[in-house]
Amino acid sequence: MGALPFCVWVAAMQAEGEGMTERTTRPVREQKWEHEREHRGVRSATRNAAAMELRAMAVEFPVVHGHPNRLPFEGVLTLVDVASDKAPNGARGHRVVLTRSAAEAALPSLLGMAVDYKAGWDGHDARQKCGIITSAALEDNRLKVAGYLFARDFPEMEDKIHASGPMGMSYELADAHVADMRSAIWTLTRATFTGAAILLKEKAAYRSTSFRVRRPAARARHAAAVA
C-alpha cells in the first residue's frame, strides 16, 4: 500500500497526457471543462489513496521461493479504541486504550520492527528477536500485522508455537503520551511502535489478539510427506 500514491500519480499523468492529445481537436471551452473535471478526479483519487495509506502499509520484499529463513506469520497485534483486558507491562497497573488516531499515525513505525518471544511464552524479551514485521493494517478495530519468522535461526519455533496452545501478541512502545495520568484507564494519544512479542493469548493484555504461522504450500506438502 505504500506504493499506492505513486500508482495514482502515474495514472493521473497518463490521463492528462491522453486528454492533451484529444484537446487539439476540441473547442477551447470544452477543453477547459475537461481539464477541471480531470483535476477534480485526480484530487479525489489522491485523497482516497492517502486515506487508504494511513490504514495499511507494507514493505515489499523480493519473492524468494523456498527461502529457508522466512516463515510467514500473521496476527492481530492489538485493538484500537478498546480498553485492554488487563494492564500491560509498563502501565503501572493501568489498563490502556490505544486511540485509532494514534495507531494510524504510528503505523509506519511498525514496519521493519522485530517480533520477539520469552521462554514460557508469558512476556517480552527484546533480545530474543525471532522475526520481522513487514505489513500493518487497521481493519475495523483490529490492528493486524504480518511478516516472517526466522525459521532457520529458530528451527524450534514453529513446533513450540503449535504445541503451546492459542497464541496472541503484545506491542512494544516508546514515546507514549497519556492523555490523563490520573485516569483509571490510560488513553494513549501518541506512541511509536518499537516491536512486538509473541506470547500465550491468555498472557496478553488484549485477549482478542492472535498469532499464527502461515506455512507455505511447498513446505506443508514436504512436512506431510515426512510425517
N, C-alpha and C positions, 0 to 999 in steps of 0.2 A: 504494500500500500504506500510505502514511502515514495515510490516512483510515480504514483498516480498524477500529481500535479504536472509533472513533466509530460506525461502522455496527453493530458488535457491541453497543455500549451502547444504541443505538436499538432493536435487535431485542430486547434483554433487557427494556427498559422496556415495549415493546409486549406481550411475553409476560406480564409481570407484570400489566399492565392487563387483558388478556383473562382471566387467572386470577382476578383480583379480581372480575370480573363473574360468573364461574361459581361462585365460592365462596359467594355469597349463598344458594345452594340446596343446599349440601353440608354434611355433618357437620363439626364442628369438628376432629376428629382427622384426617379425610381432608384438610381444608384445610391442616393443619399439615404433613402428609407431602408434599402437593403443593408447598407453599411451600419445603420443604427441597430437594426434587428440582429445582425451578426454580433455586434459588440455586447448587446444585452444578453444574448445567448452565451457568449464567452464568459461574461462576468458571472452569470448564474452558474455555469458549469464549474468555474473556478471556485466559487463559494461552496458549492456542493462537495467538490473534491477536498477542499480544506477541512470541511466539517467531517468528512469520512476519514481523513488522515488523522485527525485528533483521536479517533476511536479505534484505529487499528494500524499498527506499524510492524514492519518486519525487515530483517536484514537477510538478503538473499545470498546463499552460499552456492557455489558451483555444485552441480549434481555429480557425485562420485558413487557409482553403483557398487554396492558391496563393501563400502568403507568400513573397516573393522573397528574403528574408534567412534563411530557415530551411530547411536541407538536412539531413534526419535522418541520423544515423550510429549505429552500434553497434559494440561491440568487447569484447574480453577485455583488461582492464587489467593483471591480474597473476594469479598463482596463490597460494593460501594453503597454509601448512604444507608448502611445497616450496621447496627451495633454488634460488636464481636460477642461470641458466646461466653468468653472469659477474657481476662486481662492478658495481653501478650507480654513477652519479656520486655522490660524497659519502660513499661507504662505505669509503674509504681502502684500496681493493683487496680488500675482503672481499666474498664472496658473502653474500647475506642470505636469511633466511626470515621472511616476514610471517605471524604466527600467525593462526589463524582467529578467536580471541577478539579480537585487536587489530583485525582487519579488520571484524568485526561492530560493535565499539564505534565505529569510525571511519567507518562508512557514512554517517551524517548529514553529516559534514564534506565529502563528495564533492559533494553536491547544490549546484548553483549555481556550482561551480568551473569555471574555463576550461580548454579544451584549447588547446595551442599547438604550434607547429612551428618548426623551424630550417631554413634553406636547406641543401639537401643531404640532408634527412631523416635526419640522423645524431645528433641530440641534442635538447636542450631550449633554448627561448628564451622565457622567461616574458613578454617584452614583445611577442611575436607571437601574441597571443591571437586565435584564429580560430573559436572556438565555445564552447559551454556544455554541461555535463553536467546532465541532468535526471533521470536514474534510475540506480540502482546495485543490484545483486543478487548474492548469493552462490549459485552453483549448483555443487554438489559442491565441487571445489577451485578453481573459476574465479570471479574477481570480474569480473562483466560490467557494462558501463556503456552508456548510450545518451544521446543529446542531439541538438543541432543545430550544424551549421557555419554561419557567417555567409556565406552564398553570394553575396550582393550585395556585401558588403565585400571578399570574397576570391574574385572570379569565376574565378580560375585554379586554385583548389584542387582541384576535382573532377577536372579533366583531368590535373593533375600527379600526383594520387594514383593514378589508373588507369595512368598511364604509368611510374610508378616501381617497380612490382613489388609483391610481397607486403608489406603494411604491418602494423605492430604498434603497441603503446602502451607507455608508461612512466609510472609515477606520480611525483608530486612530493609530498614530505612535509615537515612541520615537527614539532618537539617529539617526535622519535622516541626511544624508550627501548630500549636494547640490553641484553639480559639479562646478557651477559658480553662485555666489550670485548676480552678476551684470546682468545676463541674464534676459530678459523679462519673459521667461518661465523657471522655475526651473526644472532641471533634477535631480531626486533623484537616487543616485547610491548605497545607502546603507540605511537600516532602520530596525527597529524592530516593529512588529505589537503588539499593546497593547490592541486592542479591535476593535469594530465596532459599528456603530449606525444604527438603522432603522429609516428612515425618508421618507418624500414625495419625489418621484422621481425628481420633479421639484426643490427641495431644495438641492439635492446632487450636488457635484462638477462635477460628471460624470452623465449625464442624461441617459446614457445607462445602469446604474446599475438596479438591480431588487431585489425584495424580495417577497416571497410567503410562506404561510403556507401549509404544506403537511399533511392534516388531515388523520390519519389512517382510513382504511376502516370501522372498527368496530364503531369508533366514528361518521363517516359520516352517517352510517346507523341509529345510535341512534338519531342523530340530525334530520335526515329526518323524523323519526318516531315521534319525539316530535313535529316537525313543523306540 
